[in-house]
Amino acid sequence: MSRAHRTGRVLFHLGVALVCFTRAIAYGSLVSPPHESPGPLFITGDGQFLPAYAAAWGAAGIIAVVELLTHKSRLTLAMFAGLMTAWAISYGLAWWVSGMTSWDWVTCGLYTGLLTAVIGQDRAIRTRDAQIEALTGEIARSIHAGSRPSLRGEADGPAADR
């Protein structure tokens, strides 16, 4: 794994963990009465569901850190995407229910935009991983077969030298 790839993976996990932990702290601090719901009331239940949301965001942050340490990222992305999608939809619905007069569309856009950026970066990392694995496999097969790997359409092996 290249240094740039490791750095990208570390930043991905740390970024997701930071968002998740800040959400957990924000919602966790609102748990004790009086409940002041920061989001649309139909998703937070006027504050009664905030402990569950705080726990879910905290769990996603912990998973991001654990998967950083174990060199995985499937569950991190899935949990993060699920939570971000739930909040984006809830703010979008709140904006629609308000007759499209509230500023909830801004928060919907922020959650959606951040989620889109994270998924895009994850796909870029996975594409690069696949390319590296394919090239590594080709090099290993060529070494095993006693020929050199073909790069950029060059003919490979002893036949190319004739």
C-alpha positions in Angstrom: 0.0 0.0 0.0 1.5 3.3 -1.0 2.0 6.2 1.4 -0.6 8.3 -0.4 -3.1 5.5 -0.2 -2.5 5.0 3.5 -2.9 8.7 4.1 -6.1 8.8 2.2 -7.5 5.8 4.1 -6.5 7.3 7.5 -8.1 10.7 6.6 -11.3 8.9 5.4 -11.7 7.1 8.7 -10.6 10.1 10.9 -13.0 12.4 9.0 -15.9 10.0 9.4 -15.1 9.5 13.1 -14.9 13.2 13.7 -18.3 13.8 12.2 -19.8 10.9 14.1 -18.3 11.8 17.4 -19.3 15.5 17.1 -22.9 14.4 16.3 -22.9 12.0 19.3 -21.7 14.8 21.6 -24.2 17.3 20.2 -27.2 15.0 20.5 -25.9 13.5 23.8 -25.7 16.9 25.4 -29.4 17.5 24.6 -30.6 14.2 26.3 -31.5 15.6 29.6 -34.8 17.6 29.8 -36.0 20.0 28.6 -35.5 18.4 25.2 -34.5 20.9 22.6 -34.7 19.1 19.4 -32.2 20.5 16.9 -33.7 18.7 14.0 -37.1 18.0 12.5 -39.5 16.9 15.2 -40.8 13.9 13.4 -37.3 12.3 13.3 -36.3 13.3 16.8 -39.7 12.7 18.4 -39.5 16.2 20.0 -36.2 15.1 21.7 -37.3 11.7 23.0 -35.2 9.8 20.4 -32.0 11.8 20.9 -30.3 9.3 23.2 -30.7 6.6 20.5 -29.3 9.0 17.8 -26.4 9.9 20.1 -25.6 6.2 20.6 -25.9 5.4 16.9 -23.5 8.3 16.0 -21.1 7.3 18.8 -21.2 3.6 17.6 -20.4 4.7 14.0 -17.5 6.8 15.3 -16.1 3.9 17.3 -16.5 1.6 14.3 -14.6 4.1 12.1 -11.7 4.1 14.6 -11.7 0.3 14.9 -11.8 -0.2 11.2 -9.0 2.3 10.8 -6.9 0.1 13.1 -7.9 -3.1 11.4 -7.5 -1.7 7.8 -11.1 -2.2 6.8 -13.8 0.3 5.8 -17.0 -1.4 4.7 -19.0 -1.0 7.9 -17.7 2.5 8.5 -19.1 3.7 5.2 -22.4 1.8 5.6 -23.2 3.2 9.0 -22.1 6.7 8.1 -24.1 6.6 4.9 -27.2 5.3 6.7 -27.1 8.0 9.4 -26.3 10.8 6.9 -29.1 9.6 4.6 -31.6 9.5 7.4 -30.8 13.1 8.5 -30.7 14.4 4.9 -34.1 12.9 4.2 -35.6 14.2 7.5 -34.4 17.8 6.8 -35.7 17.5 3.2 -39.1 16.4 4.4 -39.1 19.1 7.1 -38.5 21.7 4.4 -41.3 20.2 2.3 -43.7 20.0 5.2 -43.0 23.7 6.1 -44.3 24.6 2.6 -40.7 25.1 1.5 -40.4 28.2 3.6 -37.9 27.0 6.2 -34.1 26.9 5.9 -34.1 23.1 6.4 -33.1 22.6 2.8 -29.7 24.0 3.6 -29.0 21.3 6.2 -30.4 18.7 3.9 -28.0 19.9 1.3 -25.1 19.8 3.7 -25.8 16.2 4.8 -26.3 15.1 1.2 -23.2 16.9 -0.1 -20.9 15.5 2.7 -22.3 12.0 2.1 -21.7 12.3 -1.7 -18.1 13.5 -1.1 -17.3 10.6 1.2 -18.9 8.0 -1.1 -17.0 9.5 -4.0 -13.7 9.4 -2.2 -14.3 5.8 -1.0 -15.0 4.7 -4.6 -11.8 6.4 -5.8 -9.8 4.5 -3.1 -11.5 1.2 -4.0 -10.8 1.8 -7.7 -7.1 2.5 -7.0 -7.0 -0.6 -4.8 -8.4 -2.8 -7.7 -5.8 -1.3 -10.1 -2.9 -2.0 -7.7 -4.1 -5.5 -7.1 -4.5 -6.2 -10.8 -1.0 -4.9 -11.6 0.5 -6.8 -8.6 -1.1 -10.0 -9.8 0.1 -9.5 -13.4 3.7 -8.9 -12.1 3.5 -12.0 -9.9 2.2 -14.1 -12.8 4.9 -12.8 -15.2 7.7 -13.4 -12.7 6.4 -16.9 -12.1 6.2 -17.5 -15.9 9.6 -16.1 -16.4 8.6 -13.2 -18.6 8.2 -9.5 -18.0 4.8 -7.9 -17.4 3.2 -6.0 -20.3 2.9 -2.3 -19.6 0.9 0.1 -21.7 0.2 -2.4 -24.5 3.8 -3.6 -25.0 4.3 -7.2 -26.0 5.7 -9.2 -23.2 8.0 -12.0 -22.6 10.8 -13.6 -24.7 8.7 -13.6 -27.9 8.6 -9.8 -27.9 12.4 -9.8 -28.2 12.5 -11.8 -31.4 
